[in-house]
Amino acid sequence: MTSKGSRLDPWVDSYATRARGMTASEIRALFSVASRPEVVSLAGGMPFVQALPMDAIAEMSARLIRERGPQALQYGSGQGDPTLREQIVEVMREVGIDGHPDEVVVTPGSQMALDVVVRIFCDPGDVVLVEAPSYVGALGVFRAYECDVIHVAMDNEGLVPNALEETIAAVRASGRKIKLIYTIPSFHNPAGVTQGPQRRSEILAIAQRSGILILEDDPYGLLGFDGGPPPRAIRADEADGVVYLGSFSKTIASGIRVGWALAPHGVREKLVLASESAILCPSNLTQFTVSEYLSTQPWRQQIKVFQEVYRERRDALLDALATYMPEGTTWTVPAGGFYSWLTLPPGLDSKAMLPRAIAALVAYVPGTGFYVDGQGQRELRLSYCYPDPERIREGVRRLGTVMESELQLMQTFGADMPQHDSQGPQTPAPDLG
């Protein structure tokens, strides 16, 4: 019998059941390698904070501490600073939401908002419907609360309404309870696609008929590239059936950790109680910093700066993909946000290929990390938000070389490798000249 003292983790038998399934995400596991300077990382979704006016923010922050230090460094409201909540309502008007400050719950990042929503709605075994593929951070939350996660098919316009209806019917026929439909409708992570207005209305109508709450995650909604108005939020059409999650991580800076949930009155009360039990209150310092930024800085103009930065990087990625990807590769063409989703030629496995890509000094995220059911072997996510355009082109060139080598090995040795059907959204390789 092995003694407790000789175990690698002597407390393994003491963990709660929900903790035993916790594992590092595909993305987190890459950070130590992808952060090496010689590696071109097309993996992590880090915003390009260098585009911020650092001197102005430094002066603003110093003034905040001088003038409001005693309040900024003190405990605050569990629901969030009232002034900031009013400003969040103004920000949400940009995506068509006419909310009220009383409906807003401020959290340390929208990831925390997602966590508390799932905590108050989901019991172990409850079903959550998510897109195929879906945000890895959300999948981790659903697993932590022992939800039964079921993927619903996507196409180039996001979640497929017919597939959603069929999945709801099949789950209910099996006697299981569906608690949430989780969706990222604008500039999807990881797929890079966007639901059109008609698609959003169809999804909302299905949810309303079925009596299922939509959890709408919208961190990228203001970062579109076409110059038109941002996509209108699902929540803009119906307040009672949607909890909307927003964040300043992509439109200001991820390090400030300020996000929010906009929820119907009854849900909001539960969210405040759940949030208080975890954190007591969100940081006054970071909330006041965001509030001061929104009050004193030209934040709409700064969002336009970010849009142009990411558009340039997106274009560099698409141009490089058209130049260096082998025949049979397809990818999505994002109209905003941070990501493009690749489907590899038959026979290639993105997870098996990753060590060879790292050896060639390029990193990506294998598609399997964005599913809970084993899909994604022929898929991968590329992030274009952080490296400069030349680094992006070089990273894609290196990736293309690795893929060509893998395909040549298959041809040379007659490798009979398993071919996995891709279920994710695809776009034929564009002709960008």
C-alpha positions in Angstrom: 0.0 0.0 0.0 1.4 3.4 -1.0 1.7 5.8 1.9 0.3 9.3 1.6 3.7 10.8 2.1 5.2 9.0 -1.0 2.5 10.2 -3.4 3.2 12.9 -5.9 0.0 14.6 -4.6 -0.9 13.3 -1.2 -4.3 14.9 -1.3 -5.6 13.3 -4.4 -8.2 11.3 -2.5 -9.5 14.4 -0.8 -10.4 16.5 -3.9 -14.1 17.1 -4.7 -15.3 15.2 -7.7 -15.5 18.3 -9.8 -11.8 19.0 -9.2 -10.6 15.6 -10.5 -11.4 16.4 -14.1 -9.6 19.7 -14.1 -6.7 19.8 -16.6 -4.7 22.5 -18.2 -6.1 23.9 -21.4 -4.4 23.4 -24.8 -3.6 27.1 -24.8 -2.2 27.4 -21.2 0.0 24.4 -21.8 1.6 26.2 -24.8 2.4 29.5 -23.0 5.8 28.4 -21.7 7.0 27.4 -25.1 5.2 30.0 -27.2 6.6 32.9 -25.1 10.2 32.1 -26.2 11.3 35.1 -28.4 12.5 32.8 -31.2 9.0 31.2 -31.6 6.4 33.0 -33.7 3.3 32.5 -31.6 0.0 32.4 -33.5 -1.5 30.7 -30.5 -2.6 33.1 -27.7 -5.2 35.8 -28.1 -3.3 38.6 -26.4 -4.5 42.1 -27.3 -2.0 44.5 -28.7 -1.9 46.9 -25.7 1.1 48.7 -27.2 -1.4 50.6 -29.3 -2.7 52.4 -26.2 -1.6 55.9 -25.3 0.6 54.9 -22.5 1.7 58.3 -21.4 -1.9 59.6 -21.2 -2.9 56.5 -19.2 0.0 56.9 -16.8 -0.9 60.5 -16.2 -4.6 59.5 -15.7 -3.7 56.8 -13.3 -1.5 59.0 -11.2 -4.1 61.7 -11.0 -6.7 59.1 -10.0 -4.6 58.0 -7.0 -3.8 61.5 -6.0 -7.4 62.7 -6.1 -9.4 59.6 -5.3 -6.8 57.2 -3.7 -8.7 56.6 -0.4 -11.8 55.5 -2.4 -10.0 53.6 -5.1 -8.0 51.5 -2.6 -11.0 50.6 -0.4 -13.7 48.0 -0.6 -16.6 48.7 -2.9 -20.1 47.5 -4.0 -20.6 43.9 -4.8 -22.5 44.8 -7.9 -19.9 47.3 -9.1 -19.3 51.0 -9.0 -22.5 52.9 -10.0 -20.7 55.4 -12.2 -19.0 52.6 -14.1 -22.2 50.7 -14.5 -23.7 53.8 -16.1 -20.8 54.1 -18.5 -21.1 50.4 -19.4 -24.7 51.0 -20.5 -23.3 53.7 -22.8 -20.7 51.3 -24.2 -23.4 48.7 -24.8 -25.4 51.1 -26.9 -22.7 50.7 -29.5 -24.0 47.1 -30.1 -27.7 48.1 -29.9 -28.4 47.3 -26.2 -30.6 49.7 -24.4 -29.9 48.5 -20.8 -30.1 50.0 -17.4 -27.3 50.4 -14.8 -29.3 48.4 -12.3 -29.1 45.4 -14.7 -25.3 45.4 -14.8 -23.0 43.3 -12.5 -19.3 44.2 -12.7 -16.9 41.3 -12.4 -13.1 40.8 -12.5 -13.2 40.0 -16.3 -16.0 38.4 -18.2 -14.6 35.0 -17.4 -15.8 35.5 -13.8 -19.2 36.6 -15.1 -19.4 33.4 -17.1 -18.4 31.4 -14.0 -21.1 32.9 -11.7 -23.8 32.5 -14.4 -23.0 28.8 -14.7 -22.8 28.5 -10.9 -26.3 29.8 -10.3 -27.9 27.9 -13.1 -26.3 24.5 -13.5 -26.4 21.4 -11.4 -24.1 18.4 -12.1 -25.4 16.6 -15.2 -27.3 19.6 -16.6 -26.9 20.1 -20.3 -25.2 23.2 -21.8 -25.4 23.6 -25.6 -22.3 25.1 -27.2 -21.0 25.8 -30.7 -18.7 23.3 -32.4 -16.0 24.5 -31.8 -16.3 26.7 -28.7 -14.2 29.0 -26.5 -11.9 26.8 -24.4 -12.3 29.0 -21.3 -16.0 28.4 -21.3 -15.6 24.7 -21.7 -13.4 24.7 -18.7 -16.1 26.4 -16.6 -18.7 24.0 -17.8 -16.5 21.0 -16.9 -15.7 22.5 -13.5 -19.4 22.6 -12.6 -19.9 19.1 -14.0 -22.2 20.1 -16.8 -22.9 17.8 -19.8 -21.6 19.8 -22.7 -23.1 19.1 -26.1 -21.8 20.7 -29.3 -24.1 22.1 -32.0 -22.9 22.4 -35.6 -21.7 25.7 -37.0 -21.3 26.9 -40.6 -19.9 30.1 -42.0 -22.6 32.1 -40.3 -22.2 30.6 -36.9 -24.6 28.4 -35.0 -27.0 26.5 -37.3 -30.6 27.0 -36.3 -31.9 23.6 -37.6 -29.1 21.8 -35.8 -29.9 23.7 -32.6 -33.6 22.7 -32.8 -32.7 19.0 -33.6 -30.2 18.9 -30.7 -32.7 20.4 -28.2 -35.3 17.8 -29.3 -32.9 14.9 -29.0 -31.6 16.0 -25.6 -35.1 16.4 -24.2 -36.2 13.1 -25.7 -33.5 11.5 -23.6 -34.9 13.0 -20.4 -32.1 15.5 -19.8 -32.5 19.1 -18.8 -31.0 21.9 -20.9 -30.0 25.0 -18.9 -28.1 27.2 -21.3 -27.3 27.9 -24.9 -23.7 29.4 -24.9 -22.8 31.4 -28.0 -20.2 33.9 -29.2 -22.1 35.5 -32.1 -19.6 38.2 -33.1 -16.2 37.3 -34.5 -16.2 33.9 -32.8 -13.4 32.5 -30.8 -12.0 30.2 -32.2 -13.9 30.0 -35.5 -13.7 33.7 -36.6 -17.2 33.7 -38.0 -20.1 36.0 -37.3 -23.8 35.4 -37.0 -25.9 37.6 -39.3 -29.0 39.5 -38.1 -31.4 36.9 -39.4 -29.4 34.1 -37.9 -29.4 35.8 -34.5 -33.2 36.3 -34.6 -33.7 32.6 -35.5 -31.5 31.5 -32.6 -33.3 33.8 -30.2 -36.7 32.5 -31.4 -35.7 28.9 -30.9 -34.5 29.6 -27.4 -37.7 31.5 -26.5 -39.9 28.7 -27.8 -37.8 26.1 -25.9 -37.6 28.1 -22.7 -33.8 28.0 -22.6 -31.6 31.0 -21.5 -29.0 32.3 -24.0 -25.6 33.1 -22.6 -24.2 35.6 -25.1 -20.4 36.2 -24.8 -19.4 39.3 -26.7 -15.7 40.3 -26.0 -15.0 41.2 -29.6 -18.2 42.9 -30.8 -16.7 46.4 -31.2 -13.7 45.1 -33.1 -15.1 44.8 -36.6 -13.1 45.6 -39.7 -15.7 46.6 -42.4 -16.2 50.2 -41.1 -19.9 49.7 -40.6 -21.8 49.6 -37.3 -20.9 46.8 -34.9 -23.1 43.7 -35.1 -26.3 44.1 -33.1 -26.3 42.0 -29.9 -28.8 39.1 -29.6 -29.7 40.7 -26.2 -30.8 43.9 -28.0 -33.9 42.1 -29.2 -35.1 40.5 -26.0 -34.0 41.3 -22.5 -35.6 38.5 -20.5 -34.2 35.5 -22.4 -30.5 36.5 -22.7 -27.6 37.1 -20.2 -25.1 39.3 -22.0 -21.4 39.1 -21.1 -19.0 42.0 -21.9 -15.4 42.9 -21.3 -12.9 45.7 -21.5 -10.1 43.2 -22.0 -10.1 43.6 -25.8 -11.2 47.2 -26.1 -8.9 48.7 -23.4 -6.5 46.1 -21.9 -6.7 42.6 -20.6 -4.6 43.3 -17.5 -7.2 45.5 -15.9 -9.6 42.5 -15.5 -12.9 44.3 -15.7 -15.9 42.7 -17.3 -19.7 42.6 -16.7 -22.9 40.7 -17.1 -26.2 42.3 -18.1 -29.0 40.2 -16.8 -32.8 40.3 -16.0 -33.6 41.6 -12.5 -34.0 38.2 -10.8 -30.9 36.7 -12.4 -28.9 39.9 -11.5 -29.7 39.5 -7.8 -28.4 35.9 -7.9 -25.3 37.0 -9.8 -24.5 39.6 -7.2 -24.8 37.1 -4.3 -22.7 34.5 -6.1 -20.1 37.1 -7.0 -19.9 38.4 -3.4 -19.5 34.9 -2.1 -16.4 34.5 -4.3 -14.7 37.9 -4.3 -16.7 40.2 -1.9 -16.5 43.0 -4.5 -14.7 43.7 -7.7 -11.6 45.9 -7.4 -12.4 49.6 -6.9 -8.9 50.5 -8.3 -9.4 48.8 -11.7 -13.1 49.9 -11.9 -12.1 53.6 -11.2 -9.3 53.3 -13.8 -11.7 52.1 -16.4 -14.2 54.7 -15.4 -11.6 57.5 -15.6 -10.5 56.2 -19.0 -14.0 56.3 -20.4 -14.5 59.8 -18.9 -11.3 61.4 -20.0 -9.9 59.5 -23.0 -11.3 59.3 -26.6 -12.2 55.7 -26.2 -14.2 55.4 -29.4 -11.2 56.7 -31.4 -9.0 54.2 -29.5 -11.3 51.4 -30.6 -10.8 52.5 -34.2 -7.1 52.4 -33.7 -7.4 48.8 -32.5 -9.6 48.0 -35.4 -7.0 49.2 -37.9 -4.2 47.4 -36.0 -6.0 44.1 -36.1 -7.3 44.6 -39.7 -3.7 45.0 -40.9 -2.7 41.8 -39.0 -5.7 39.9 -40.3 -4.8 40.9 -43.9 -1.2 39.8 -43.4 -2.4 36.4 -42.1 -4.8 35.9 -45.0 -2.2 36.9 -47.6 0.3 34.5 -46.0 -2.2 31.6 -45.9 -3.0 32.1 -49.6 0.8 32.0 -50.3 2.1 29.2 -48.1 -0.7 26.8 -47.3 -0.6 23.5 -49.1 -3.5 22.4 -51.4 -6.5 21.1 -49.4 -6.2 23.6 -46.6 -9.2 25.9 -45.9 -9.7 28.7 -43.5 -12.3 31.2 -42.3 -12.0 34.9 -43.2 -12.8 36.9 -40.1 -14.6 40.2 -40.4 -13.3 41.2 -36.9 -11.8 39.9 -33.7 -8.6 37.9 -33.3 -8.8 34.5 -34.9 -9.0 32.4 -38.1 -9.9 28.7 -38.1 -8.0 26.3 -40.3 -9.0 22.9 -41.6 -6.0 20.8 -42.7 -5.6 18.6 -45.7 -6.8 15.0 -45.1 -4.4 12.9 -43.1 -2.9 15.7 -41.0 -3.5 15.9 -37.3 -3.0 19.3 -35.7 -2.2 17.9 -32.3 0.3 15.3 -33.5 1.9 17.9 -35.8 2.3 20.5 -33.0 5.7 19.3 -31.6 7.2 19.5 -35.1 5.8 23.0 -35.5 7.3 24.1 -32.2 10.6 22.6 -33.4 10.2 24.8 -36.5 9.6 27.8 -34.2 5.9 28.4 -34.8 3.0 27.8 -32.4 -0.7 27.4 -32.9 -3.6 25.9 -30.9 -4.8 22.4 -32.0 -8.5 22.2 -32.7 -9.1 19.4 -30.2 -8.8 22.0 -27.3 -12.1 23.6 -28.5 -14.2 20.5 -28.3 -15.2 18.1 -25.4 -15.9 15.1 -27.6 -12.7 14.4 -29.5 -13.4 16.5 -32.6 -10.9 18.9 -34.1 -8.0 16.7 -35.1 -7.9 18.3 -38.6 -8.4 21.8 -37.3 -6.4 24.5 -35.6 -6.7 28.1 -34.5 -4.4 30.9 -35.6 -4.3 34.2 -33.7 -3.2 37.3 -35.5 -3.8 40.0 -32.8 -0.3 40.3 -31.3 2.6 39.6 -33.7 3.5 42.3 -36.2 2.6 41.6 -39.8 6.0 40.4 -40.8 6.2 38.0 -37.9 2.8 36.7 -38.9 3.9 36.0 -42.5 7.1 34.3 -41.2 5.0 32.2 -38.8 2.6 31.1 -41.5 5.6 30.3 -43.8 7.1 28.1 -41.1 3.8 26.4 -40.6 3.3 25.8 -44.3 6.8 24.2 -44.4 5.9 21.8 -41.6 2.6 20.8 -43.3 4.3 20.2 -46.6 6.9 18.0 -44.9 4.1 16.0 -43.2 2.3 15.5 -46.5 5.5 14.4 -48.3 6.2 11.9 -45.6 2.7 10.5 -46.0 3.2 10.3 -49.8 6.7 8.8 -49.5 5.8 6.1 -47.0 2.3 5.5 -48.1 1.0 6.4 -44.6 -2.5 5.2 -44.1 -3.3 7.8 -41.4 -6.9 8.2 -40.2 -8.8 11.0 -41.8 -11.2 12.9 -39.5 -14.2 14.7 -40.9 -14.2 18.4 -40.0 -17.4 19.6 -38.4 -16.3 23.2 -38.0 -17.0 26.2 -40.3 -14.9 26.3 -43.5 -14.1 28.8 -46.2 -12.3 27.9 -49.4 -8.8 29.3 -49.6 -9.4 32.9 -50.9 -7.6 34.1 -54.0 -5.9 37.3 -52.7 -3.5 37.6 -55.5 
